[in-house]
Amino acid sequence: MTHKIGVIGEKESVIPFQLFGFQVCYASEEKEVKQALAKLMKNSTIIYLTEKCAELIPDELAKVQQKMTPAVILIPDYDGSRGIGKRMIQENVEKAVGQNIL
């Protein structure tokens, strides 16, 4: 089995990832994001998801993050960070360590 890295987001934000051989899915609406996530979950070990797209699918994202794989990592889009990815990392560290050390 080949482990792949997938990226979901607006074209302007994720097109550079194609240069690295990542599987890129363009999405900017809720339905497109859900479809892309379902597609990439079948064969990806890591999925990068723009924060803007993550805001469109909070329930699905919460379900995916309960699983060991794939790892879903939020990244800023071309407009910059919305702070969602950083907040998620802080929450995970707090769960693991028992307090916020960041």
Order of alpha helices (4+ residues) and beta strands (2+ residues): beta-alpha-beta-alpha-beta-alpha-alpha-beta-alpha
